[in-house]
Amino acid sequence: MTTQAGSSRLLREINESAALSLLLERGPLTRGDLRDLTGLAKPTTSDVMRRLQEAGLVRVIGRTSGGPGPNADIYDVNPDAAYAAAASLQEKDSSLITAVCDLTGEVRSRVTTKLSDDPVKSVAEGVQLACQKARIPRKRLDHVQLGVPGAHHDGTIRYVDVPGWSRPGLIDDIRARLRTPVSVDNDVNLAAAAERSRGIAGNAESFALLWLGEEGLGLGIDLGGTVLRGARGGAGEIGYMPVGVPQHDGAHDFQEFVGGPAILALAREHGIEVERAEDAVRSAAATLTEPDTSDPFLSALAVRIATGIAAVVAVLDPALVVLAGEVGQAGGPVLAGAVGAALRDLSVLETEVAATGLTEDAVLLGALDTTLTAVRTALLDRR
């Protein structure tokens, strides 16, 4: 008897999860639509939708009209059934960008706060302010995703240059303060997640996202939809990779040749005087109006970038390399084309190089996607 009751409950949970998943993926549906998509019987579908409504996960948003047969209720996910937050740590200006979204993924608020000396206080204040702006009690948050410029492993963030953020036990303290599940990931990994879900890499079998930032470098590695993090969360710390670059003796860190200061120094060698690396790249790219023209500065920079990418390609053989970050965005298709041409001279493997198409904060977008997935998975598992 107990086994039969348990089996019936499991079957109900499976049916409810299937219906809720379809509404999350496809949007508003009628019971007829759900029957066609799930293969459930009419009484079973009605029972499933009743239970989801009673649980507050689904609501009726209208009725069909004008078609053959009787009018039918149209169901959709209740956006207020769950909420999630994402926070992106910014090294360059010691700030935290925090956003809150509902179950449908709509962003309800976004705030930027300055970091205090206490990371736990900084995160708690950022989340609290975002919740207040969204008019959502903080206790309603079901998950918080942190994006950090470092590697997270065993509760500790490594390779991060913000005071206090590498303290052992920090993440557990943040969880205790917020009283909600908290996940942490490298910022470039989250940018790669956004590129997979919202950018040009959606159909790529595998890809690598090279983050060319003003402050630092990073590599997000997506293999078949799974981000490679490594044994200690350090996969993709490409700035530390020793690399030899033409016209330079010996092996040096990749950061020394394509980091912001190195790009500015290269720009000055070509008579470009600006304060930021992205400005140098943007101004050079803007002067090229014909596909077959080249710029000495961009050509030299492209060789440097391609030298690092060639090592990545030789090991991982991704189908696509995406250039992102402030410099990658500033160079756009012009820089990507120059890097692709240089890579063909350095590698026997044919790897496409493209510029990111995301114009918003890719790290925050990826963190929102990740936290929302965590909330939805938890909801479906509970059904």
Secondary structure, DSSP 8 states (H G I E B T S, - for coil): -HHHHHHHHHHHHHHHHHHHHHHHHH--EEHHHHHHHH---HHHHHHHHHHHHHTTSEEEEEE--SSSSS--EEEEE-GGG-EEEEEEEETTTTEEEEEEEETT--EEEEEEEE--S-HHHHHHHHHHHHHHHHT--GGGEEEEEEEESSEEETTEEES--STTTT-TTHHHHHHHHHTS-EEEEEHHHHHHHHHHHHSTTTT-SEEEEEEE-SS-EEEEEEETTEE---TTS-TT-GGG-EE--TTS-S-EETHHHHSHHHHHHHHHHTT---SSHHHHHHHHHHT--STT---HHHHHHHHHHHHHHHHHHHHH--SEEEEEHHHHHHHHHHHHHHHHHHHHHH-SS--EEEE----S-HHHHHHHHHHHHHHHHHHHHH-
